[in-house]
Amino acid sequence: MAAYMRSVICLVSMERSAFLSRGGGVVIVESKRYVRGLRRTPVRVLMPETETHKVVKPTPQPQPAGRDVQRKKGGKVTATMKHPEEDFVKARSNVHSTIKHAVVKDQVDGLRFERASPGDKRLARLVSVARSRTFREHQGKILLEGRRLICDALDAGANPQMVFFSTVDRLRELPLDKLKRATLVKVKFEDIKIWSDLAAPQGVIAIFSRPDPSRLSFAGKSHSVPLSLICDNIRDPGNLGTMLRCAAAAGCHDVLLTKGCVDAWEPKVLRAAMGAHFRLPIYPSLDWDDVEKHLPKPVTVHVADSSCGTDRSRETEDSQVNASHKPSKAGDYGWVSTKPNHNNMRYEEYDSDSDSDFEDGGLSLPRVDSKPYHESWAQSPTALVIGGETHGLSVEAVQLAEKTDGRRLFIPVAPVVDSLNSAMAASILLFEGRKQLLKLMQTPGGKWKSKAEEQFS
């Protein structure tokens, strides 16, 4: 009887120990000191109807995802959930490896580039802000479009920041060795077509740092002549771009732009200049004091005048404006003017950033003699001032010409024509000045004449 009772107690203890209580994701196995087998791998007891009293070892069951079973001291086995961040970190590492592998594939001649994802707004944002003069001046960025203009900028040493292109062939047209520090982004041609200023876009747009003229290298510098172009109140982008192109073609030493001019990095100016920005130094937004600092010493400053003949210049020079009258309009004394009516000379308000010098209650106009453009006037380092067609020359420009013993140069035209376009007049005068300077340099023993010698020549 006692033996039977011991066997019953042992069987009940084994069944009780094998009972698993599950709660809150934790499995707890209770054990007794005399059931030593449960401290190792537990067994599952199966009692099918056909085979009773047969003990079968449990088959390994796959653990639920995210669950980790740990065994602790004291015989308790706990199953804990994995932290979701571990799976996220593994997944992100896999994604990064995939992306890295994709970037390696997107390259041309060893130069990596990105592919713009759908909805990428970088092109639209940069093009919009690069067209703003305020942004260009404050952020120091400019927008260049087209293979030729971008190549000219790279050859001159400009610093590219970001290049958008439509096809790999378009990118290969650029000097890739000079784009290693730039971010290259491949976009759809439709996106470039939307934001392009050209009627037939070339499929490449670049954002550059605003160039510093003193740090650029100009290829045609060795062919330049001591001739400077000063643009005064040039408001039309097409005229300014054409003047820059003519200045580069005539071999000018540099171009100086006063504060009244349109921005030299406007898209229309860039297209009209055809790469002249990277063929000679261009100094924008200068005061007249700064203009004098950029000119060589000594220098003779001439101004372009649409007046015909010296008789009008004499009368204008000798006239004075009383205190009851307003300062003279630049167009009445400078580049663009109608046929003069000396008996009824009126002086309208003059729009200028600088103050005029009044003496004894009136404005004394500078005394500058006029001279035909084909006569000798470029016999020393020379600067030529071209005024805008709307506001004309500034009084400061004529004062600078008087100070340096310069002349008012005019181009004779047919009586039925009032005046020439300012860009056309600039091209005529610049090439005439280049011809005179080259002729002087090619003369045996030729040298720059002094100002005293010029007055008697």
Secondary structure, 3 states (H helix, E strand, C coil): CHHHHHHHHHHHHHHHHHCCEEECCEEECCCCCCCHHHHCCCCEEECCCCCCCEEECCCCCCCCCCEEEEECCCCCEEEEECCHHHHHHHHHHHHHHHHHHHHHHCEECCEECEECCCCCCHHHHHHHHHCCHHHHHHHCEEEEECHHHHHHHHHHCCCEEEEEECCHHHHHCCCHHHCCCCEEEECCHHHHHHHCCCCCCCCEEEEEECCCHHHCCCHHHHHCCCEEEEEECCCCHHHHHHHHHHHHHCCCCEEEEECCCCCCCCHHHHHHHCCHHHCCCEEEEECHHHHHHHCCCCCEEEEECCCCCHHHHHHHHHCEECCCCCCCCHHHHCCCCCCCCHHHCCCCCCCCCCCCCEECCEEECCCCCEEECCCCCCCCCEEEEEEECCCECCHHHHHHHHHCCCCEEECCCCCCCCCCCHHHHHHHHHHHHHHHHHHHHHCCCCCCCCHHHHHCC
